[in-house]
Amino acid sequence: MIKSLSKKRSSKQLLSFHMKFLLLVVIGVLLWNNNDARMFSADALQSASDFIEPSNTKPQTIGEKIDSFLE
């Protein structure tokens, strides 16, 4: 049996866990219902993936990558 799943937690730790879960659910619902928020988060994730993707066609300095990420 896994001991870490059954260990005793204080009420403060449980409250913290429940609040984090509730916050995650609220953010998920807001993103699901708001098209502008979904577009913003999709654009932010796409920009982040473009920033970390290795590019073999055009080498850029770190400053150029940061500038293109912030545009």
N, C-alpha and C positions, 0 to 999 in steps of 0.2 A: 504494500500500500504506500502511496506517496504521502510523505509526512508534511510537505510544504502546503498541500491543499487543505489539510486539517489542522493547521497550527492556530493557536489562539491569537486573536487580534483585539486590540482595544477599540472602544467605541469611537475614538477619534480617527483611528485608521479606517474603520468601516465607513464612517461618515465621509472621509476624504475619497475613498474608493467610489462610493455611491454618487457623490457630487461630480466626480470626473466622468463617470458613466453618463449621468444625466446631462452634463454639458456636451458630451459627444453626441448624444441622441438629439438634443436641441439643435446643434449645429448641422447635423445630418438632415433633420426635418427642414430647417431653413434653406439649406442648399437644394434640397429636393423640390421645394415649392417656389423658389425664386430663380427665374431664368438668368437674370443679370448676375446673380451671385455664382451660379454654375458656370457661366461664361468667363467671369473673372477668375475663378479658381482653375478652370481648364486652361486659360491663357497663362496663368502663373505657373502651373505645372509644366506646360509646354515650354515656356521660357527657361525653367530650371533644367528640363531635360536637354534643351538645346545648348545650355551653358556647359553641362558636364559631358555631352556627347563628343567623342573624339572625332576630329575632322581631318581627313587626309587630303582634302582638295585645297584648302586655303588655311595655312597656318596663321594663327592670330596670337598677338601678345596677350597677356593677362588683362591689361588695361583695355584693349579692344573688346575682349570677351565681356568684361564688366560693362562697358559702354553699350554693347549690343543687348545685354541682358536688361539694362535699365531703360532702354527705349520703349 
